[in-house]
Amino acid sequence: MMHANDLTALLPAVIEAVGVAGDTLLARFSGHARPDGLAALLAAIEANDDSVSGALRDSLLRIRPGSGWVDDEEGGGPLPDGEWWIVDAVEGNVNHIHGSTAWAVSATLVRDGFAVLTVVKLPVTDTVYAAVRGQGATVNGLPLQVSKKTQLQAAIVGTGQARPGEGRAVHAAIGTSVFAMLESALLVRMAVPATLELIEVASGRMDGFWQYSQVRSGLAAGTLLVSEAGGVVTDTHGQPWSFASPDMLATAPGIHADALACLDTAVNPTDAGQA
C-alpha cells in the first residue's frame, strides 16, 4: 500500500512535469487569439494537446512506474483497480485558444478508485495547487481552506458543462438547477473548466460547485482539492461521490445540506414532494 509520505515525496517531480507542460503552453498563448470558426477552433485545440500530451505522459509514467494512463479526456465512470493517471494536459483548452487566462495543466494519480494526489498548474499566474489524500491541500505551498459560510443565501455557487453537446437530459438538469439556485443563492455563475471552479471552492472564494456529468478529467483534481481543504464532496443526492457517480456537488460544509435540498427539489420535484 502506498502511504501518504510516499505520495508527498512524488509531489516535486509531478509539479515539475506539469510545469514543463505549462511553460510550453504559455509560450503558445496569446491574449489576442480569436479563432474565427469551428474548424480553426478544433485545429487549435488539437495543436495545443499535441504540443504537450506525449511528453507529459512519458514523464508521469516514469515518476510512477507501473501506473496506467487514461487516454480519454472526456471519459467517465469507474477505473479498474491499480494506479492510473487522469490528466488534462490543457485544462480549459477552449479558453486558451480564445485568449482567456482561465486554463491550466492538471495531473491526478488515482489508486483503486480514489484520487490520492493531484497537481494543477496555472501557468499565467505561476500558481500551483496540490493535494495529497489525508495531507491537506495547498496553493504555492500554503494551506487551502474552504469557506466558513453557513447560509446558502449568502453563497457564491456555480456549475458548468463538462463537454459540448452534453445531451438534452443534462442540459435540462443544468437549466433547472441554475434557476433554482438563482432563487436560493447570492450569486450563480457558469464557467469552464470545472477544475478551476473547484479550485475557487477549495480556496474559499466560492462556496459551492455542482456538475451533471461523469467526465473524470474535469473532476478528479478539483474534488480532491476541495475535500482536502475541508469541503464536502457528494453526488447531488448526498451520497459519497466517486467516479461512478452520475453527478457531483462540492461545497463548504456549512451550506451543503441546503445546496443538496435546493438541487434535489429542482431536478427531482416528484421525489421531493413525496419526502
C-alpha positions in Angstrom: 0.0 0.0 0.0 1.2 3.5 -0.8 1.5 5.7 2.3 0.9 9.4 2.4 4.6 10.1 2.9 5.4 8.2 -0.3 2.9 10.3 -2.1 4.2 13.5 -0.7 7.6 12.6 -2.0 6.3 12.3 -5.5 4.9 15.9 -5.5 8.1 17.8 -6.6 8.5 15.6 -9.7 4.8 15.8 -10.6 5.0 19.6 -10.1 8.0 19.8 -12.4 6.4 17.6 -15.1 3.2 19.7 -15.0 5.2 22.9 -15.0 7.1 21.9 -18.2 3.9 21.3 -20.0 2.6 24.6 -18.6 5.6 26.5 -19.9 5.1 25.0 -23.4 1.5 26.1 -23.4 2.4 29.6 -22.1 4.7 30.1 -25.0 1.9 29.2 -27.3 -0.6 31.5 -25.5 -1.8 34.9 -26.9 -4.3 37.1 -25.2 -5.2 38.3 -28.7 -6.1 34.8 -30.1 -9.6 34.6 -31.6 -10.4 31.5 -33.7 -12.8 32.5 -36.5 -14.8 29.3 -36.8 -15.3 25.7 -35.7 -12.6 24.3 -38.0 -10.0 26.8 -36.7 -11.1 26.2 -33.1 -10.8 22.4 -33.4 -7.4 22.7 -35.1 -6.1 25.0 -32.3 -7.3 22.6 -29.6 -5.6 19.7 -31.2 -2.4 21.5 -31.7 -2.2 22.5 -28.1 -2.9 18.9 -27.0 -0.2 17.6 -29.4 2.4 20.0 -28.1 2.4 18.7 -24.5 0.5 15.4 -24.1 3.2 13.0 -25.2 6.0 14.4 -23.1 3.7 14.8 -20.1 2.6 11.2 -20.3 6.2 9.9 -20.6 7.2 12.0 -17.5 4.3 10.9 -15.3 4.7 7.2 -16.2 8.4 7.4 -15.3 7.5 9.1 -12.0 5.2 6.2 -11.0 6.4 3.0 -12.8 3.6 0.5 -13.3 0.9 3.1 -13.3 -1.7 3.3 -16.1 -2.8 6.2 -18.3 -6.4 7.3 -19.0 -6.4 8.1 -22.7 -9.9 9.5 -23.0 -10.0 13.0 -21.5 -13.8 13.1 -21.8 -14.3 9.6 -20.4 -16.3 8.8 -17.3 -17.1 6.0 -15.0 -15.0 3.9 -12.6 -11.5 2.8 -13.4 -10.0 -0.7 -12.8 -8.0 -1.3 -9.6 -4.4 -0.2 -9.6 -2.8 3.2 -10.2 -3.9 5.5 -13.0 -3.1 9.0 -14.1 -6.0 11.2 -15.0 -4.6 14.1 -16.9 -5.9 17.1 -18.7 -2.9 18.5 -20.5 -4.7 21.7 -21.5 -7.4 22.2 -18.9 -9.7 24.9 -20.3 -8.2 24.5 -23.8 -11.1 26.4 -25.3 -10.2 29.3 -23.1 -6.6 29.2 -24.0 -7.3 29.4 -27.7 -9.7 32.3 -27.2 -7.1 34.4 -25.4 -8.6 33.9 -21.9 -6.3 33.2 -19.0 -8.7 30.6 -17.4 -6.7 27.5 -18.3 -4.3 25.1 -16.6 -2.5 21.8 -16.6 -3.7 19.1 -14.2 -2.5 15.6 -13.3 -4.1 13.4 -10.7 -3.0 10.0 -9.5 -5.9 7.6 -8.8 -5.4 4.4 -6.7 -8.0 1.7 -6.6 -10.7 4.2 -7.5 -9.7 7.1 -5.2 -7.8 10.2 -6.2 -4.7 10.3 -3.9 -2.5 13.0 -5.4 -3.1 16.0 -7.6 -1.2 18.9 -9.1 -2.8 21.8 -11.0 -0.6 24.5 -12.5 -1.9 27.8 -13.7 1.0 29.0 -15.9 -0.2 32.6 -16.5 -0.1 33.4 -12.8 2.7 30.8 -11.9 0.3 29.2 -9.3 0.5 25.6 -8.2 -2.4 23.9 -6.4 -1.6 20.5 -4.9 -3.1 17.9 -2.6 -2.3 14.5 -1.2 -5.1 12.4 0.3 -5.2 12.8 4.0 -2.5 15.5 4.0 -4.4 18.7 3.1 -4.4 21.0 0.1 -2.1 23.8 -0.7 -1.5 26.8 -3.1 2.1 27.5 -3.7 2.8 25.6 -0.5 0.3 27.5 1.7 -2.7 25.7 3.1 -6.1 26.0 1.4 -9.3 26.4 3.4 -12.9 26.3 2.2 -15.4 29.0 3.1 -17.0 29.2 6.6 -20.4 30.4 5.3 -23.5 28.7 6.7 -26.2 30.4 4.7 -27.0 29.5 1.1 -28.5 32.9 0.5 -25.0 34.4 1.2 -23.2 31.9 -1.0 -21.5 32.2 -4.4 -22.1 29.0 -6.3 -21.6 27.7 -9.8 -21.9 25.0 -12.4 -20.8 24.3 -16.0 -20.7 22.0 -18.9 -18.3 19.0 -19.0 -18.2 18.9 -22.8 -20.0 20.4 -25.7 -23.2 18.6 -26.7 -23.7 17.0 -23.3 -27.2 15.8 -24.2 -30.7 17.0 -23.7 -31.3 15.5 -20.2 -28.1 17.0 -18.9 -28.9 20.4 -20.4 -32.3 20.2 -18.8 -30.9 19.4 -15.4 -28.4 22.2 -15.7 -31.0 24.7 -16.6 -33.4 23.7 -13.9 -30.7 23.7 -11.2 -29.4 27.1 -12.2 -33.0 28.5 -12.0 -33.4 27.0 -8.5 -30.0 28.3 -7.3 -30.7 31.8 -8.7 -33.7 31.9 -6.3 -31.7 30.5 -3.4 -28.0 31.6 -3.5 -26.4 35.1 -3.6 -24.7 34.6 -6.9 -24.7 31.9 -9.5 -22.1 31.6 -12.3 -21.4 29.2 -15.1 -17.9 28.6 -16.3 -15.4 26.0 -17.6 -13.2 24.2 -16.8 -14.7 22.6 -13.7 -11.2 22.2 -12.1 -10.7 26.0 -11.9 -14.2 26.5 -10.4 -13.5 23.7 -7.8 -10.2 25.5 -7.0 -12.3 28.6 -6.2 -14.3 26.4 -3.8 -11.2 24.9 -2.2 -9.8 28.4 -1.8 -13.0 29.8 -0.2 -13.6 32.3 -3.0 -16.7 30.4 -4.0 -18.9 28.3 -1.7 -20.1 25.5 -3.9 -20.0 23.9 -7.4 -22.1 21.2 -8.9 -21.9 19.3 -12.2 -24.2 16.9 -14.0 -21.5 14.8 -15.7 -19.2 11.8 -15.2 -16.2 13.3 -17.0 -13.3 12.2 -14.8 -10.7 14.7 -16.0 -12.8 17.7 -15.1 -13.5 16.4 -11.5 -10.6 14.3 -10.3 -8.2 17.1 -9.3 -10.8 19.6 -8.1 -12.8 17.2 -5.9 -9.5 16.1 -4.1 -8.5 19.7 -3.6 -12.0 20.6 -2.1 -12.1 17.6 0.2 -8.6 18.2 1.4 -9.3 21.9 2.0 -12.2 20.9 4.4 -15.1 20.8 2.0 -17.8 18.2 1.4 -18.0 16.3 -1.9 -21.0 14.1 -2.6 -23.4 13.4 -5.5 -26.4 15.6 -5.8 -28.4 13.2 -3.6 -25.9 13.3 -0.7 -24.2 10.0 -1.3 -20.4 9.8 -1.3 -19.0 10.9 -4.7 -17.0 8.5 -6.8 -16.0 8.2 -10.4 -19.1 6.0 -10.8 -21.4 8.9 -9.7 -23.6 10.5 -12.4 -23.2 14.0 -10.9 -21.2 15.9 -8.2 -21.7 18.6 -5.6 -18.8 20.1 -3.7 -19.4 22.8 -1.1 -18.3 24.4 2.1 -19.7 22.3 5.0 -22.0 25.0 6.2 -24.1 25.2 3.0 -24.0 21.6 1.9 -27.4 20.5 3.3 -29.2 23.5 1.9 -27.5 23.1 -1.5 -28.5 19.5 -1.7 -32.1 20.3 -0.8 -32.2 23.0 -3.5 -30.8 20.8 -6.2 -32.9 17.8 -5.2 -36.1 19.8 -5.2 -35.3 21.4 -8.5 -34.2 18.3 -10.5 -36.4 15.7 -8.8 -39.6 17.6 -7.8 -41.7 14.4 -7.6 -39.2 12.8 -5.2 -39.1 15.9 -3.1 -42.8 16.1 -3.0 -43.0 12.5 -1.7 -40.4 13.1 1.0 
